[in-house]
Amino acid sequence: MWSTATTASPRTPGRPARPTPTGWNSSGPCDGGLLAPLGFDVADTAAASDAVRTAEKHFGGIDILVNNAGHMLTGAVEEVTEEHTRAQMDVNFFGTLWTTRAVLPGMRERGGGRIMQVSSFGGLMAFPTMGLYQASKRALEAMSQSLAAEDAGHGIHVTLIEPLMFPTGLAAASPRSRQDPAYAPVREALEAGMRSSDFRPGDPAATAAALLALADTPEPPLRVLFGAGGLPVLRAEYEDRLAALEEWDHLSRLAQGSRAA
């Protein structure tokens, strides 16, 4: 049975961060105390820590943390503003970092726990006009993989969930960047590719079932794709990367001070 649920609100770009005071909702704990909605700004370190301490005190500990707060900044690297870029990192990376760090002491004390980081298929690849969003997910990927190795001995399992495309309204609720005419051909090519693709978005309700199944897995993986059709694309991407590295291995050896074989 899931006996803990916390909610967090990402910072709205263009507006100062004002953390919601950590505490129960107006009617108190819900469902006989099994559900405790807590509102806080994930980009605020102290607010995240306070929310975790409050949940631990109420439920006696946190067994599973699911970091799902985020938004998706789109636009060419040159188009996005500094404000939007920093807000993207604050929510998608730093917000996840603060809540993750906050649960670690309690999980170690109890001898284990689960941390599920909702990353993105884009965290494994890179597409035009999504570079800054995917950069935030790449940072999450590296941090989480390091954390998995650091705390494996404490019985803490870390899993990066890599969703493909799901109709969640994430893009509609995210900030928009100005569109520079210089990048119009790039956008047109992307739109044409999407129109010709036979890829179909996944079902958010089914994702919840997959998340519960993952929570019950005795030895969860470091990474798991959520959604069908991503594995062939990812395999081709990694094969291309390896082929390019092998093609230019003579420069790698030159930089080492060794002659190419």
C-alpha positions as CSV (number, residue, x, y, z in Angstrom):
1,M,0.0,0.0,0.0
2,W,1.2,3.5,-0.8
3,S,0.9,5.6,2.4
4,T,2.7,8.7,1.4
5,A,2.1,11.3,-1.4
6,T,3.7,14.7,-1.6
7,T,3.2,17.3,-4.2
8,A,5.7,20.0,-5.3
9,S,5.2,23.0,-7.4
10,P,8.0,24.0,-9.9
11,R,9.0,27.7,-10.0
12,T,7.2,29.7,-12.6
13,P,9.8,31.4,-14.9
14,G,9.5,35.2,-14.8
15,R,8.1,35.3,-11.3
16,P,10.1,35.2,-8.0
17,A,10.1,31.9,-6.2
18,R,7.8,32.0,-3.2
19,P,7.8,28.6,-1.5
20,T,4.4,27.5,-0.2
21,P,4.7,26.9,3.6
22,T,5.2,23.2,4.2
23,G,2.2,21.6,6.0
24,W,-1.1,19.9,5.5
25,N,-3.8,21.1,3.2
26,S,-6.7,23.1,4.6
27,S,-8.6,19.9,5.6
28,G,-5.6,18.1,7.1
29,P,-4.2,14.7,6.1
30,C,-6.4,12.9,3.6
31,D,-7.7,9.3,3.4
32,G,-7.3,8.6,7.1
33,G,-3.8,9.9,7.2
34,L,-2.5,7.8,4.3
35,L,-2.2,10.8,2.0
36,A,-0.5,14.0,3.0
37,P,-0.3,16.7,0.2
38,L,2.5,19.1,0.9
39,G,3.0,22.1,-1.3
40,F,6.5,23.6,-1.7
41,D,8.9,25.0,-4.3
42,V,11.3,22.3,-5.3
43,A,13.9,24.9,-6.2
44,D,14.1,26.0,-2.6
45,T,16.5,23.8,-0.6
46,A,15.1,24.6,2.8
47,A,11.5,24.1,1.6
48,A,12.3,20.7,0.1
49,S,14.1,19.6,3.3
50,D,11.2,20.8,5.5
51,A,8.7,18.9,3.4
52,V,10.8,15.7,3.7
53,R,11.1,16.1,7.5
54,T,7.4,16.7,7.8
55,A,6.6,13.5,5.8
56,E,9.1,11.4,7.7
57,K,7.6,12.6,11.0
58,H,4.1,11.9,10.0
59,F,4.6,8.5,8.4
60,G,7.7,7.3,10.2
61,G,9.9,7.4,7.2
62,I,10.0,7.6,3.4
63,D,10.5,4.3,1.6
64,I,10.1,5.5,-2.0
65,L,10.8,9.0,-3.5
66,V,9.5,9.8,-6.9
67,N,10.9,13.0,-8.4
68,N,8.5,14.1,-11.1
69,A,8.3,17.9,-10.9
70,G,9.5,19.5,-14.1
71,H,8.8,21.6,-17.2
72,M,10.1,21.5,-20.8
73,L,11.8,24.5,-22.2
74,T,11.9,24.5,-26.0
75,G,13.8,26.7,-28.4
76,A,17.2,26.7,-30.2
77,V,20.2,27.2,-27.9
78,E,20.5,30.8,-29.1
79,E,16.8,31.6,-28.7
80,V,16.2,30.7,-25.0
81,T,16.6,33.4,-22.4
82,E,19.0,33.2,-19.4
83,E,16.0,33.5,-17.1
84,H,14.2,30.5,-18.6
85,T,17.4,28.5,-18.8
86,R,18.2,29.0,-15.1
87,A,14.6,28.2,-14.2
88,Q,14.8,25.0,-16.2
89,M,17.9,23.9,-14.3
90,D,16.4,25.0,-11.0
91,V,13.4,22.7,-11.4
92,N,14.5,19.8,-13.5
93,F,18.0,19.3,-11.9
94,F,18.5,21.3,-8.7
95,G,14.9,20.6,-7.5
96,T,15.4,16.9,-7.9
97,L,18.9,17.2,-6.3
98,W,17.5,18.9,-3.2
99,T,14.7,16.4,-2.5
100,T,17.0,13.5,-3.2
101,R,19.6,14.7,-0.8
102,A,17.0,15.3,1.8
103,V,15.7,11.7,1.9
104,L,19.1,10.0,1.9
105,P,19.9,10.2,5.7
106,G,16.6,8.7,6.6
107,M,16.8,5.9,4.0
108,R,20.3,5.0,5.2
109,E,19.2,4.9,8.8
110,R,16.4,2.5,7.9
111,G,18.6,0.4,5.8
112,G,17.4,1.2,2.3
113,G,14.9,2.8,0.0
114,R,13.9,3.6,-3.6
115,I,14.6,6.8,-5.5
116,M,12.8,7.1,-8.8
117,Q,14.0,9.9,-11.0
118,V,11.7,10.8,-13.8
119,S,14.2,11.8,-16.5
120,S,13.3,11.7,-20.2
121,F,14.1,9.8,-23.4
122,G,15.6,13.1,-24.4
123,G,18.1,12.7,-21.5
124,L,19.7,9.9,-23.5
125,M,19.8,11.8,-26.8
126,A,19.7,15.3,-28.1
127,F,17.3,16.9,-30.6
128,P,17.2,20.4,-32.2
129,T,15.2,23.0,-30.3
130,M,15.3,20.9,-27.1
131,G,18.9,21.3,-26.1
132,L,18.4,23.2,-22.8
133,Y,15.7,20.9,-21.7
134,Q,17.7,17.9,-22.5
135,A,20.8,19.4,-20.8
136,S,18.8,19.5,-17.6
137,K,18.0,15.8,-18.0
138,R,21.6,15.0,-18.8
139,A,22.7,16.6,-15.6
140,L,20.0,14.5,-13.8
141,E,21.3,11.3,-15.5
142,A,24.9,11.9,-14.4
143,M,24.0,12.8,-10.8
144,S,21.7,9.8,-10.4
145,Q,24.1,7.3,-11.9
146,S,26.8,8.5,-9.5
147,L,24.3,8.4,-6.6
148,A,23.3,4.8,-7.4
149,A,27.0,3.7,-7.1
150,E,27.6,5.8,-3.9
151,D,24.6,4.5,-2.0
152,A,24.2,0.9,-3.3
153,G,25.9,-0.3,-0.2
154,H,23.3,1.3,2.0
155,G,20.5,-0.6,0.2
156,I,19.3,2.4,-1.7
157,H,18.2,1.7,-5.3
158,V,18.2,4.6,-7.8
159,T,16.2,4.2,-11.1
160,L,16.1,6.7,-14.0
161,I,12.8,6.5,-15.7
162,E,13.1,7.5,-19.3
163,P,9.6,8.3,-20.7
164,L,9.0,8.7,-24.4
165,M,6.0,10.8,-25.5
166,F,2.9,11.0,-23.3
167,P,0.0,13.5,-23.6
168,T,0.5,15.1,-20.2
169,G,0.2,18.8,-21.1
170,L,3.9,19.3,-20.1
171,A,4.8,21.2,-23.2
172,A,1.7,23.4,-23.1
173,A,2.4,24.5,-19.5
174,S,6.1,25.3,-20.2
175,P,7.6,28.6,-21.2
176,R,8.0,29.6,-24.9
177,S,11.1,31.1,-26.4
178,R,11.2,33.7,-29.1
179,Q,11.5,32.2,-32.6
180,D,14.5,33.5,-34.6
181,P,13.8,33.3,-38.4
182,A,17.4,31.9,-38.8
183,Y,16.1,28.6,-37.3
184,A,12.9,28.4,-39.2
185,P,14.3,25.6,-41.5
186,V,15.2,23.6,-38.5
187,R,11.7,23.8,-37.0
188,E,10.1,23.1,-40.4
189,A,12.2,19.9,-40.8
190,L,11.3,18.8,-37.3
191,E,7.6,19.3,-37.9
192,A,7.8,17.5,-41.2
193,G,9.5,14.6,-39.5
194,M,6.8,14.4,-36.8
195,R,4.0,14.4,-39.4
196,S,5.6,11.5,-41.3
197,S,6.3,9.5,-38.2
198,D,4.2,6.5,-37.2
199,F,5.1,7.0,-33.6
200,R,2.1,7.1,-31.2
201,P,2.1,8.7,-27.7
202,G,1.7,6.4,-24.7
203,D,-1.1,6.2,-22.2
204,P,-0.4,8.1,-18.9
205,A,-2.7,5.7,-17.0
206,A,-0.6,2.7,-18.0
207,T,2.5,4.6,-16.9
208,A,1.1,4.6,-13.3
209,A,0.8,0.8,-13.5
210,A,4.4,0.5,-14.7
211,L,5.6,2.7,-11.9
212,L,3.9,0.5,-9.3
213,A,5.4,-2.6,-10.9
214,L,8.8,-1.0,-10.8
215,A,8.3,-0.2,-7.1
216,D,7.6,-3.8,-6.4
217,T,10.7,-5.1,-8.3
218,P,13.3,-6.5,-5.8
219,E,16.3,-5.4,-7.9
220,P,15.2,-2.5,-10.0
221,P,17.3,-1.4,-13.0
222,L,19.4,1.8,-13.2
223,R,17.4,2.9,-16.3
224,V,14.1,1.8,-17.8
225,L,12.3,3.2,-20.8
226,F,8.6,4.0,-20.4
227,G,6.9,3.7,-23.7
228,A,7.3,1.5,-26.8
229,G,9.4,2.2,-29.8
230,G,12.4,3.9,-28.2
231,L,14.8,1.0,-28.0
232,P,15.5,0.8,-31.8
233,V,16.1,4.5,-32.0
234,L,18.4,4.5,-29.0
235,R,20.3,1.5,-30.3
236,A,20.9,3.3,-33.6
237,E,22.0,6.4,-31.8
238,Y,24.6,4.6,-29.7
239,E,25.8,2.6,-32.7
240,D,26.4,5.9,-34.5
241,R,28.3,7.3,-31.6
242,L,30.6,4.3,-31.3
243,A,31.2,4.3,-35.1
244,A,32.2,8.0,-35.0
245,L,34.5,7.4,-32.0
246,E,36.2,4.5,-33.8
247,E,36.5,6.5,-37.0
248,W,38.4,9.3,-35.2
249,D,40.4,7.1,-32.8
250,H,43.6,8.2,-34.6
251,L,43.0,11.6,-33.1
252,S,42.4,10.1,-29.7
253,R,45.7,8.3,-29.9
254,L,47.4,11.5,-31.2
255,A,46.1,13.4,-28.1
256,Q,47.5,10.6,-25.9
257,G,50.9,10.9,-27.6
258,S,50.6,7.5,-29.2
259,R,50.8,6.6,-32.8
260,A,47.7,5.2,-34.4
261,A,47.7,1.4,-34.8
